[in-house]
Amino acid sequence: MKEAVTLFYETTDPEAVGLLRNIIDAGSKRSPPFEVRRLDRTLRNWFESIVA
């Protein structure tokens, strides 16, 4: 998941918002470890600021 977030920040593609949404969706499932779900929560809370 950290690698995917890094890829999001390294891309200059304006369509990368979809990538971030996919990252958040993957992290919101019950199967990931607690740390991944916590990162997902942080990304979800800051989504609008991140993509602005």
C-alpha contacts under 8 A as a table, 3 or more apart, distances in Angstrom:
res1	aa1	res2	aa2	distance
1	M	4	A	5.10
1	M	5	V	6.37
1	M	23	I	7.05
1	M	27	G	7.71
1	M	36	V	7.27
2	K	5	V	5.12
2	K	6	T	6.18
3	E	6	T	5.01
3	E	7	L	6.18
4	A	7	L	4.98
4	A	8	F	6.24
4	A	23	I	6.94
5	V	8	F	4.99
5	V	9	Y	6.43
5	V	20	L	7.29
5	V	23	I	7.35
6	T	9	Y	5.21
6	T	10	E	6.19
7	L	10	E	5.05
7	L	11	T	6.18
8	F	11	T	5.50
8	F	16	A	6.39
8	F	19	L	6.72
8	F	20	L	6.60
9	Y	12	T	7.98
11	T	16	A	7.09
12	T	16	A	7.68
13	D	16	A	5.52
14	P	17	V	7.07
15	E	18	G	6.12
15	E	19	L	7.68
16	A	19	L	4.97
16	A	20	L	6.53
17	V	20	L	5.16
17	V	21	R	6.29
17	V	51	V	6.59
18	G	21	R	4.98
18	G	22	N	6.20
19	L	22	N	5.08
19	L	23	I	6.26
20	L	23	I	4.98
20	L	24	I	6.23
21	R	24	I	5.10
21	R	25	D	6.12
22	N	25	D	5.02
22	N	26	A	6.11
23	I	26	A	5.23
23	I	27	G	6.24
23	I	40	D	7.71
24	I	27	G	5.17
24	I	28	S	6.19
24	I	40	D	5.33
24	I	41	R	7.94
24	I	43	L	6.76
24	I	44	R	6.56
25	D	28	S	5.29
25	D	29	K	7.12
26	A	29	K	6.05
27	G	32	P	6.52
27	G	36	V	5.95
27	G	37	R	5.42
27	G	39	L	7.69
27	G	40	D	5.19
28	S	32	P	7.87
28	S	37	R	5.86
28	S	40	D	6.15
28	S	41	R	7.69
29	K	32	P	6.48
29	K	37	R	7.69
30	R	37	R	7.93
32	P	36	V	5.95
32	P	37	R	6.44
33	P	36	V	5.45
33	P	37	R	6.49
34	F	37	R	5.12
34	F	38	R	6.10
35	E	38	R	5.01
35	E	39	L	6.21
36	V	39	L	5.08
36	V	40	D	6.11
37	R	40	D	4.88
37	R	41	R	6.20
38	R	41	R	5.04
38	R	42	T	6.33
39	L	42	T	5.04
39	L	43	L	6.17
40	D	43	L	5.12
40	D	44	R	6.04
41	R	44	R	5.04
41	R	45	N	6.11
42	T	45	N	5.15
42	T	46	W	6.17
43	L	46	W	5.20
43	L	47	F	5.52
44	R	47	F	5.12
45	N	48	E	7.92
46	W	49	S	5.41
46	W	50	I	6.05
47	F	50	I	5.14
47	F	51	V	6.24
48	E	51	V	5.46
48	E	52	A	6.04
49	S	52	A	5.24
